[in-house]
C-alpha cells in the first residue's frame, strides 16, 4: 500500500463503520418514560422514573 492509498483506506473504513452504526441504529425502537420531579432541598431537584422498560434479556431499565 503506497503512502497515497493509506488515507483513502482510512476514510473508506471510517465510512463503512459510520454506515454500519447508522443502519444498526435504525433497528432500535424508541422508548418513553414518565419522569417525576422531586425537591431534595430548595436548590436540588431530583428526577425519578415512573416507568421501567424491559430489554430482550428481561432486565428492567429506568431513567435515574
C-alpha positions in Angstrom: 0.0 0.0 0.0 1.5 3.3 -1.0 1.6 6.5 1.1 -1.2 8.0 -1.1 -3.5 5.0 -0.7 -3.4 4.8 3.1 -5.5 7.9 3.8 -8.1 6.7 1.3 -8.2 3.4 3.0 -8.7 5.0 6.4 -11.6 7.2 5.1 -13.2 4.2 3.5 -13.0 2.2 6.7 -14.5 5.1 8.7 -17.3 5.4 6.2 -18.1 1.7 6.4 -18.2 1.9 10.2 -20.4 5.0 10.2 -22.8 3.4 7.7 -22.9 0.2 9.8 -23.7 2.1 13.0 -26.4 4.2 11.3 -28.1 1.1 9.9 -27.9 -0.6 13.3 -29.5 2.4 14.9 -32.5 2.2 12.6 -33.3 -1.2 14.2 -33.7 0.4 17.7 -37.2 1.0 18.9 -37.9 4.4 20.7 -38.7 4.4 24.4 -40.6 6.8 26.5 -40.5 7.4 30.3 -42.7 9.3 32.7 -40.5 11.4 35.0 -41.4 12.9 38.3 -39.6 15.9 39.7 -38.8 16.0 43.5 -37.2 18.7 45.6 -34.5 17.2 47.8 -33.6 20.6 49.1 -34.6 24.2 47.9 -31.8 24.2 45.3 -31.6 20.5 44.4 -34.0 18.8 42.0 -34.2 15.0 41.6 -36.0 13.2 38.8 -37.5 9.8 39.2 -38.8 7.4 36.5 -42.2 6.0 37.0 -41.9 3.5 34.2 -39.5 0.7 33.7 -38.7 -0.9 30.3 -37.5 -4.5 29.9 -34.8 -5.3 27.4 -34.6 -8.5 25.3 -32.8 -10.3 28.2 -35.6 -9.4 30.7 -33.6 -6.7 32.6 -35.7 -3.7 33.7 -34.3 -0.3 33.0 -35.3 3.1 34.5 -34.1 6.6 33.9 -32.4 7.7 37.2 
